[in-house]
Amino acid sequence: MTLMMNKDNIRESILSHVNDASYALYYHDKFGPTFGDNDFDMFVAEGDDSNEYDCCWCMPNCYEKKIRNPVDFSIED
């Protein structure tokens, strides 16, 4: 299960269940939180020595619902 909260409008929050539990989470030293198989990824760009998680990707594969409309996006602190 993944939950994307919209702090401004709770009705726009999305709750999505994973279709296959073996794809629920992925862990790697160059990846931040990763859900599914590219459903929601944050990672360090190849060749980036800063080790900042500056690449974000969202593509529906393993979860019931798409959690974002754009495929690539950025996150600000």
N, C-alpha and C positions, 0 to 999 in steps of 0.2 A: 504494500500500500504506500502511496505517496500522497502528500497533501501540499498543495500550493495555496498559501493564504494571501488574500487581498486585504491589507489592513484598513483600506479606505471603504471597502464595501464587502462585508462578509458573504453576501449572496453570490459574489463572483469567485469565491474560493472554489478550488477543484479537488475532489477526492477521487483517486483512481487506484484500483486494485491491480496487482500484477497478474498476468495470465499464467506464467510459469515461475514458480518460486525460485528456481535455480538461476533466474535472471534478475531477481529483485535488486541486488546490490553487487557492485564490482569494486574491488580495492586494488590499487596499484600506487607505487611511490610517485608517479608523475600525474596522477589523477586526484582531483578533489572528490566531492560527493558524486557518485555515478549510480544512476538508477536504470535498470533494464539494459538493453543492448542499444545504446545511443538515445534512449528515451530522454535522459537528462544527464549531461556530462559537463564537468568543469575540468580543464586540464592545462598543463604547461605546453606551449607550442614547441614543436620539435626544433632543436637547436637554440632554444631560449635558455641562456644561462642564469637568468634572474630567478628562476623557479617560482615565478608568480603565475597563479592560475588565471591566465588572461584569455583563454579560449573557452567559449561556452557553446554547447550544441544541444538541440532538442529535436528529436525525430521519433514519432510514435512507432514502437515495435512490440514491446512486451507488456505494456500497461493497457488497460481498457480504454482510457481516455487520453487524448492529447492534452498536455498541461500548459503548452505555450503555442501561440500561432507562428511567430517567426522561427525559422530553423536555427539561425545563429543569433546570439544576443550578448549583452555585456551586463555586468553586475557592478554596482558602486557600493562602497562601504557606507 
